[in-house]
Amino acid sequence: MELHEEPILYNDPLLRIQVRSFHSRIICQHGWHFHPELEIIAVRSGTMEIHTPAEVYHLRAGDVLILGSSQPHLDLRKQDQLVDYVVIQFELEAFLDSNMLPFLYLFQESLLPLVKLNALFRDNSELRKQFYTTVIELQQEHEQEQRGYEMAINYLVKKCLFLLIRHDTEGLLEHNRSMNYAKLKLVFDYVEAHLSDKITVEQACLLVNFSYTYFLKYFKQTLGITFTDYVIHRRIKYAERLLLTEDLSISQIAEQVGLPNLSHFYKLFKRVHHCSPKSFKDTIIARANETIHGRVE
């Protein structure tokens, strides 16, 4: 089969989510495709099929479906049949705060093909109903853009994840519970305390008494991201806070978050936010002012 990567476009680069509604009679929307973002589909009316290499999902009004990162799939419906449905695609990491790190690894595609979570909807009508309602509410918040909708979307994405964890009676998300996540807390504390300094893998290894190679493997398996990417993530989050709360130059902020090479700092910041630190700050301030004074129609 011919497989292509579908580009995901964010209307708001600071809100890493794409939400779309379809009211369509087209038999095949995209052909076989994939994307790194997690995808959720909710059908409001009509019927459609979602094909994966392993299974075909028959969806009707009130049904929902989860497709994990880079999961190949194909969406089909019967000829001339009108289908009304919502598609949500988002970067999972963008919606998980530091205190939610214990749950990040549960949703890693390398540990569990997330498409398997659809078994929970099949066997639990109450979960299916609550999840569907949450997705539709999220779509409406995104479409209406009322005051504070960004907070609502952040909350509703997390609610979707919460519902899956709370209703996982089959233990699908219990994989790798034997991993001693708590042991890594020493490493997390070390990183937070030294964001302005040099952070080394060697020091992290000493804290948990792991060899260099085993620590890197353990960390990636537990959190789903590399130790280096985790440190970058924490440095950039620290930079965000400084940009919005301190009267510092960009070079001073780069120095304070342990990335004194300004070019490197810009590169990493843009990798996360797809914009410069200044653009990030200007956008946030403009949004705050808009929220305070009301949206101008």
C-alpha positions as CSV (number, residue, x, y, z in Angstrom):
1,M,0.0,0.0,0.0
2,E,1.1,3.6,-0.6
3,L,1.6,5.4,2.7
4,H,2.2,9.1,3.2
5,E,2.7,11.3,6.2
6,E,-0.2,13.7,6.7
7,P,1.0,17.2,7.8
8,I,-0.6,18.5,10.9
9,L,-1.1,22.3,10.9
10,Y,-1.7,24.2,14.2
11,N,-3.8,27.4,14.0
12,D,-2.1,28.4,17.3
13,P,1.5,27.2,17.5
14,L,1.4,27.6,21.3
15,L,-1.6,25.2,21.5
16,R,-0.3,22.1,19.9
17,I,-3.6,20.7,18.7
18,Q,-5.5,20.5,15.5
19,V,-9.3,20.2,15.7
20,R,-11.4,19.7,12.6
21,S,-15.1,18.9,11.8
22,F,-16.1,17.0,8.7
23,H,-19.5,16.8,7.1
24,S,-18.7,14.7,4.1
25,R,-19.8,12.3,1.5
26,I,-16.3,11.6,0.2
27,I,-15.6,7.9,0.1
28,C,-11.9,8.2,1.1
29,Q,-10.5,11.3,2.7
30,H,-6.7,10.8,2.6
31,G,-5.7,7.3,1.5
32,W,-3.4,5.4,3.8
33,H,-1.5,7.9,6.0
34,F,0.1,8.5,9.4
35,H,1.3,11.3,11.5
36,P,3.4,11.5,14.8
37,E,0.5,13.1,16.6
38,L,-2.1,11.1,18.6
39,E,-5.5,11.2,16.9
40,I,-9.0,10.9,18.3
41,I,-12.1,10.5,16.1
42,A,-15.7,11.0,17.3
43,V,-18.7,10.3,15.0
44,R,-21.7,12.6,15.4
45,S,-23.9,11.0,12.8
46,G,-23.6,8.5,10.0
47,T,-21.3,5.6,9.8
48,M,-17.7,5.1,8.7
49,E,-14.8,2.7,8.8
50,I,-11.3,3.2,10.0
51,H,-8.8,0.6,8.7
52,T,-5.5,-0.2,10.3
53,P,-3.2,-2.9,9.1
54,A,-4.4,-5.2,11.9
55,E,-8.1,-4.3,12.2
56,V,-11.1,-2.5,10.7
57,Y,-13.2,-0.3,13.1
58,H,-16.9,0.2,12.2
59,L,-18.0,3.5,13.8
60,R,-21.4,5.0,14.1
61,A,-23.0,8.0,15.9
62,G,-21.6,8.3,19.4
63,D,-18.5,6.1,18.8
64,V,-14.9,7.2,19.4
65,L,-11.6,5.9,18.2
66,I,-8.0,6.4,19.3
67,L,-5.1,6.2,16.9
68,G,-1.6,6.3,18.3
69,S,1.5,8.0,17.1
70,S,2.5,7.0,13.5
71,Q,-0.3,4.5,13.3
72,P,-1.1,3.8,9.6
73,H,-4.8,4.1,8.9
74,L,-7.4,4.7,6.2
75,D,-10.8,6.2,6.6
76,L,-13.7,5.1,4.5
77,R,-17.5,5.5,4.2
78,K,-20.2,4.2,1.9
79,Q,-20.8,6.0,-1.3
80,D,-23.1,9.0,-1.1
81,Q,-23.5,8.5,2.7
82,L,-23.2,11.7,4.7
83,V,-20.9,11.4,7.8
84,D,-20.5,14.0,10.4
85,Y,-17.4,13.5,12.6
86,V,-14.7,15.3,14.6
87,V,-11.0,14.7,14.3
88,I,-8.5,15.8,17.0
89,Q,-4.8,15.5,16.5
90,F,-2.3,16.7,19.2
91,E,1.2,16.3,20.6
92,L,0.7,14.4,23.9
93,E,3.8,15.8,25.6
94,A,2.6,19.4,25.0
95,F,-0.3,18.8,27.4
96,L,1.4,17.0,30.2
97,D,2.8,19.1,33.1
98,S,5.7,18.0,35.2
99,N,3.5,16.5,37.9
100,M,2.0,14.3,35.2
101,L,5.3,12.7,34.2
102,P,4.3,9.4,36.0
103,F,1.6,9.0,33.4
104,L,3.5,10.0,30.3
105,Y,5.1,6.7,29.8
106,L,1.8,4.9,30.0
107,F,0.9,6.3,26.6
108,Q,4.1,5.5,24.8
109,E,3.5,3.8,21.5
110,S,6.7,1.8,21.9
111,L,5.3,0.1,25.0
112,L,1.6,-0.2,24.0
113,P,0.1,0.3,20.6
114,L,-2.5,2.9,21.7
115,V,-5.0,1.6,19.1
116,K,-5.5,-1.3,21.6
117,L,-7.2,1.1,24.0
118,N,-10.2,1.1,21.8
119,A,-11.1,-2.2,23.4
120,L,-12.1,-0.2,26.5
121,F,-14.8,1.7,24.5
122,R,-16.2,-1.6,23.1
123,D,-16.6,-3.1,26.6
124,N,-17.7,0.0,28.6
125,S,-20.6,2.1,27.2
126,E,-20.3,4.6,30.1
127,L,-16.6,5.3,29.2
128,R,-17.5,5.6,25.5
129,K,-20.3,8.1,26.4
130,Q,-18.1,10.2,28.7
131,F,-15.2,10.2,26.2
132,Y,-17.4,11.1,23.3
133,T,-19.0,14.0,25.3
134,T,-15.5,15.3,26.2
135,V,-14.3,15.2,22.6
136,I,-17.3,17.1,21.4
137,E,-17.0,19.7,24.1
138,L,-13.3,20.1,23.2
139,Q,-14.3,20.7,19.5
140,Q,-16.9,23.3,20.5
141,E,-14.4,25.1,22.7
142,H,-11.9,25.2,19.8
143,E,-14.5,26.4,17.3
144,Q,-16.1,29.1,19.5
145,E,-12.9,30.5,21.0
146,Q,-14.6,32.0,23.9
147,R,-12.6,33.7,26.7
148,G,-10.3,31.2,28.3
149,Y,-10.8,28.5,25.7
150,E,-7.1,27.6,25.7
151,M,-7.5,26.6,29.4
152,A,-10.6,24.6,28.5
153,I,-8.8,22.7,25.8
154,N,-5.9,21.9,28.0
155,Y,-8.2,20.6,30.7
156,L,-10.3,18.5,28.2
157,V,-7.3,16.8,26.6
158,K,-6.1,15.8,30.1
159,K,-9.7,14.6,30.9
160,C,-9.5,12.3,27.9
161,L,-6.3,10.7,29.3
162,F,-7.8,10.6,32.8
163,L,-10.9,8.7,31.6
164,L,-8.7,6.1,29.9
165,I,-6.6,5.6,33.1
166,R,-9.6,5.6,35.4
167,H,-11.7,3.1,33.3
168,D,-8.8,0.8,32.3
169,T,-10.4,-2.3,34.0
170,E,-8.5,-4.6,31.6
171,G,-5.1,-3.4,32.8
172,L,-4.0,-2.3,29.3
173,L,-2.1,0.6,30.8
174,E,-0.5,-1.4,33.6
175,H,2.4,-2.4,31.5
176,N,5.9,-1.7,33.0
177,R,4.4,-1.0,36.4
178,S,7.4,-3.0,37.7
179,M,9.6,-0.1,36.6
180,N,10.8,1.8,39.6
181,Y,9.6,5.2,38.5
182,A,10.0,6.6,42.0
183,K,13.7,6.0,41.8
184,L,14.0,8.5,39.0
185,K,12.7,11.2,41.3
186,L,16.3,11.8,42.5
187,V,17.2,12.5,38.9
188,F,14.2,14.9,38.4
189,D,15.1,16.8,41.6
190,Y,18.8,17.0,40.4
191,V,17.7,18.4,37.0
192,E,15.4,21.0,38.6
193,A,18.1,22.1,41.0
194,H,20.7,22.6,38.3
195,L,18.8,24.1,35.3
196,S,21.2,27.0,35.4
197,D,24.3,24.7,35.5
198,K,25.8,21.9,33.6
199,I,23.8,18.7,33.9
200,T,25.5,15.4,33.1
201,V,24.4,11.9,32.5
202,E,27.2,10.7,34.7
203,Q,25.9,12.5,37.7
204,A,22.4,11.2,37.1
205,C,23.8,7.7,36.9
206,L,25.5,8.1,40.3
207,L,22.2,9.2,41.9
208,V,20.4,6.0,40.9
209,N,23.5,3.7,40.9
210,F,23.0,2.7,37.2
211,S,25.6,2.2,34.5
212,Y,25.7,4.9,31.8
213,T,24.1,2.6,29.1
214,Y,21.5,1.1,31.4
215,F,20.4,4.5,32.7
216,L,19.8,5.9,29.3
217,K,17.8,2.8,28.3
218,Y,15.9,2.8,31.6
219,F,15.0,6.5,31.4
220,K,13.8,6.2,27.8
221,Q,11.7,3.2,28.6
222,T,10.2,4.8,31.7
223,L,9.3,8.2,30.3
224,G,9.2,7.6,26.6
225,I,11.7,10.4,25.9
226,T,15.5,10.5,26.2
227,F,17.3,12.0,29.1
228,T,18.7,14.7,26.9
229,D,15.3,15.7,25.5
230,Y,13.9,15.7,29.1
231,V,16.6,18.2,30.2
232,I,16.0,20.4,27.1
233,H,12.2,20.3,27.9
234,R,12.8,21.5,31.5
235,R,15.2,24.2,30.4
236,I,12.8,25.5,27.8
237,K,9.9,25.5,30.3
238,Y,12.1,27.4,32.7
239,A,12.9,29.9,29.9
240,E,9.2,30.3,29.2
241,R,8.6,31.3,32.9
242,L,11.5,33.8,32.9
243,L,10.3,35.3,29.6
244,L,6.9,36.1,31.1
245,T,7.9,37.0,34.7
246,E,11.3,38.6,34.6
247,D,12.6,41.7,32.9
248,L,15.7,40.0,31.4
249,S,17.3,40.0,27.9
250,I,17.2,36.9,25.8
251,S,20.9,36.4,26.3
252,Q,20.4,36.7,30.1
253,I,17.6,34.1,30.0
254,A,19.7,31.7,27.9
255,E,22.5,32.0,30.5
256,Q,20.1,31.4,33.4
257,V,18.6,28.3,31.9
258,G,22.0,26.7,31.2
259,L,22.1,27.4,27.5
260,P,24.6,30.2,27.2
261,N,25.3,29.7,23.5
262,L,22.6,32.0,22.2
263,S,22.4,30.4,18.8
264,H,21.9,27.0,20.4
265,F,19.2,28.4,22.7
266,Y,17.3,29.9,19.8
267,K,17.5,26.6,17.9
268,L,16.2,24.6,20.9
269,F,13.4,27.1,21.7
270,K,12.3,27.1,18.1
271,R,12.3,23.3,18.0
272,V,9.8,23.3,20.8
273,H,7.6,26.3,19.9
274,H,8.3,26.8,16.2
275,C,8.9,30.5,17.0
276,S,11.5,32.7,18.5
277,P,11.5,33.5,22.3
278,K,10.5,37.1,21.5
279,S,7.6,35.9,19.3
280,F,6.5,33.5,22.1
281,K,6.5,36.3,24.7
282,D,4.7,38.8,22.4
283,T,2.0,36.2,21.5
284,I,1.4,35.3,25.2
285,I,1.2,38.9,26.2
286,A,-1.2,39.8,23.3
287,R,-3.4,36.8,24.3
288,A,-3.4,37.9,27.9
289,N,-4.4,41.4,27.0
290,E,-7.1,40.1,24.7
291,T,-8.5,38.0,27.5
292,I,-8.5,40.9,29.9
293,H,-10.1,43.4,27.5
294,G,-12.3,41.0,25.6
295,R,-11.9,39.8,22.0
296,V,-12.2,42.3,19.2
297,E,-14.6,41.1,16.6
